């Protein structure tokens, strides 16, 4: 069984580490929020459509078929 003071010391150090991580996350969140305010769309562009959760709607990907291109193996000599 571990010594109770050793365990307490370990938990306190973990707590301090978590406090630092939370503070770092707060700083990053603030920076990301500030950078989102800096980026603005041109006035002529309509505002992005939002879904029910407030996220910007992503445009549907275009369906494209790749052009048939011969590969190096297609032109290689065939052996019996």
Secondary structure in CASP SS format (residue, H / E / C, confidence):
PFRMAT SS
TARGET T0000
AUTHOR 0000-0000-0000
METHOD secondary structure of the structure
MODEL  1
X C 1.00
X C 1.00
X C 1.00
X H 1.00
X H 1.00
X H 1.00
X H 1.00
X H 1.00
X H 1.00
X H 1.00
X H 1.00
X H 1.00
X H 1.00
X H 1.00
X H 1.00
X H 1.00
X H 1.00
X H 1.00
X H 1.00
X H 1.00
X H 1.00
X H 1.00
X H 1.00
X H 1.00
X H 1.00
X H 1.00
X H 1.00
X H 1.00
X H 1.00
X H 1.00
X H 1.00
X H 1.00
X H 1.00
X H 1.00
X H 1.00
X H 1.00
X H 1.00
X H 1.00
X C 1.00
X C 1.00
X C 1.00
X C 1.00
X C 1.00
X C 1.00
X C 1.00
X C 1.00
X C 1.00
X C 1.00
X C 1.00
X E 1.00
X C 1.00
X C 1.00
X C 1.00
X C 1.00
X C 1.00
X E 1.00
X C 1.00
X C 1.00
X C 1.00
X C 1.00
X C 1.00
X C 1.00
X C 1.00
X C 1.00
X C 1.00
X C 1.00
X C 1.00
X C 1.00
X C 1.00
X C 1.00
X C 1.00
X C 1.00
X C 1.00
X C 1.00
X C 1.00
X C 1.00
X C 1.00
X C 1.00
X C 1.00
X C 1.00
END
